[in-house]
């Protein structure tokens, strides 16, 4: 074998390995999802070409992001509507479409009122003078850019609340 090319770019000998009937391209050489053309050249033979489909990788905490607006460190009360923008990306920064984050909402009521907050269009109602933790709830899937933006609306009353966002496994904390 004299050459291996991926999408027209020649690979060095250290970027792949050969064994009987098998060519293995090292992890990280192909970093973008899609169909990739691999051409193998050998002296005395016509070039051999295959198309390899590479899917987007698993979500990476290092490249994915969460942004809270309008205040990056604290949720605000109505009439302000809070927006949380989550971006799901793989280890190479490729967006992950249709990724589903989950959230767990907890309301701690500190008076004799019943308080309702809204997260991603779903209402969560606490109980009088009690702590109520809701089951994990799926957020709307990310769009083709790996992004979901959802709102949190908090009425002005005597309670505290917490929203924790997790990866779709429901256990790995994200935001």
C-alpha positions in Angstrom: 0.0 0.0 0.0 1.4 3.3 -1.0 -1.2 5.9 0.2 -4.4 6.4 2.1 -6.5 9.5 1.5 -9.6 10.7 3.4 -11.7 13.2 1.4 -8.6 13.9 -0.7 -6.2 14.5 2.2 -3.3 12.0 2.4 -2.8 10.4 5.8 0.6 9.7 7.3 1.6 6.2 8.3 1.0 7.1 12.0 -2.6 8.0 11.3 -3.8 4.5 10.4 -2.9 0.8 10.9 -3.1 -2.2 8.7 -3.8 -5.8 9.5 -5.0 -8.7 7.3 -7.8 -7.4 5.2 -8.4 -4.4 7.5 -7.5 -0.7 7.5 -8.1 1.1 10.8 -8.0 4.9 10.8 -7.0 6.3 14.2 -9.6 8.0 16.4 -9.7 11.7 15.9 -8.5 11.7 12.3 -12.1 12.1 11.0 -13.7 14.6 13.3 -16.8 15.7 11.4 -20.0 13.6 10.9 -21.1 12.7 7.4 -20.0 10.5 4.5 -16.3 10.4 4.0 -14.5 9.1 0.9 -11.5 6.9 1.7 -9.1 6.0 -1.2 -6.4 3.3 -0.8 -3.6 3.2 -3.4 -1.1 0.4 -3.9 1.6 -0.1 -6.6 0.3 -2.3 -9.4 -3.4 -1.9 -8.4 -6.1 0.5 -9.3 -7.1 2.8 -6.4 -9.8 1.3 -4.2 -12.5 3.7 -2.9 -15.1 3.3 -0.1 -17.5 5.7 1.5 -17.6 5.6 5.3 -20.5 7.2 7.3 -19.4 8.8 10.5 -22.0 9.8 13.1 -21.8 12.6 15.6 -20.1 11.5 18.8 -21.4 11.3 22.4 -22.1 14.5 24.2 -19.1 16.2 25.8 -19.3 18.3 29.0 -16.1 20.0 27.9 -17.6 21.4 24.6 -21.3 21.7 25.5 -22.6 25.0 27.0 -25.4 26.4 29.2 -26.2 30.1 29.3 -28.7 31.8 31.6 -30.1 35.2 30.6 -30.7 38.0 31.4 -28.7 37.4 34.6 -26.0 34.8 34.2 -25.9 33.8 37.8 -29.4 34.1 39.2 -33.0 33.5 38.0 -35.2 36.6 38.0 -38.8 37.0 39.1 -41.7 38.0 36.8 -42.2 40.2 34.8 -38.7 39.1 33.7 -38.7 35.8 31.8 -35.5 33.8 32.2 -34.0 32.1 29.2 -31.7 29.1 29.5 -29.9 28.1 26.3 -28.3 24.7 26.2 -25.9 23.6 23.4 -25.1 19.9 23.0 -21.8 19.1 21.3 -19.5 16.1 20.9 -15.8 16.1 21.8 -14.9 17.8 18.5 -17.5 20.5 18.9 -20.0 19.1 16.4 -23.6 19.9 17.3 -25.8 17.1 18.4 -29.3 17.5 17.0 -32.3 16.0 18.7 -30.5 15.6 22.0 -32.8 15.5 25.0 -31.6 17.1 28.3 -33.6 16.5 31.5 -34.3 18.8 34.4 -35.4 18.3 38.0 -37.3 21.1 39.6 -37.7 21.7 43.3 -40.0 24.2 45.0 -39.6 25.1 48.6 -42.7 27.0 49.8 -42.0 29.2 52.8 -45.5 30.6 53.5 -49.2 29.6 53.3 -49.5 30.1 49.5 -49.4 27.6 46.7 -46.7 28.6 44.1 -46.5 27.6 40.4 -43.5 28.1 38.2 -43.3 27.4 34.5 -40.3 25.6 32.9 -40.2 25.0 29.2 -44.0 25.6 29.0 -44.8 23.0 31.7 -46.2 24.2 35.1 -44.9 22.9 38.4 -47.0 23.7 41.5 -45.5 23.5 45.0 -47.5 22.7 48.1 -48.2 25.0 51.1 -45.2 25.2 53.5 -43.5 22.2 52.0 -40.6 21.1 49.8 -41.7 19.4 46.5 -39.3 17.8 44.2 -40.6 16.8 40.8 -39.6 13.7 38.8 -37.0 14.3 36.0 -38.7 15.9 33.1 -37.5 15.9 29.5 -36.8 19.2 27.8 -37.7 19.8 24.1 -35.0 18.1 21.9 -32.2 20.3 20.5 -32.5 21.7 17.0 -30.2 20.9 14.1 -27.6 23.2 15.6 -27.6 21.2 18.9 -29.4 24.1 20.7 -32.5 24.3 22.9 -33.6 27.5 24.5 -36.3 27.3 27.2 -37.9 29.8 29.5 -38.4 29.8 33.3 -41.1 32.0 34.7 -41.1 32.7 38.4 -43.9 34.5 40.2 -43.0 37.0 43.0 -44.0 35.1 46.2 -42.4 33.6 49.3 -40.7 30.4 48.0 -37.4 29.2 46.7 -36.8 27.0 43.8 -34.0 25.1 42.1 -33.7 23.8 38.5 -31.0 21.3 37.8 -30.3 20.2 34.2 -28.9 16.8 33.5 -27.7 14.9 30.5 -30.3 12.5 29.0 -29.1 9.7 31.3 -30.9 11.7 34.1 -27.9 11.4 36.5 -25.0 13.4 35.0 -25.3 17.0 36.2 -25.0 19.6 33.4 -26.3 23.0 34.7 
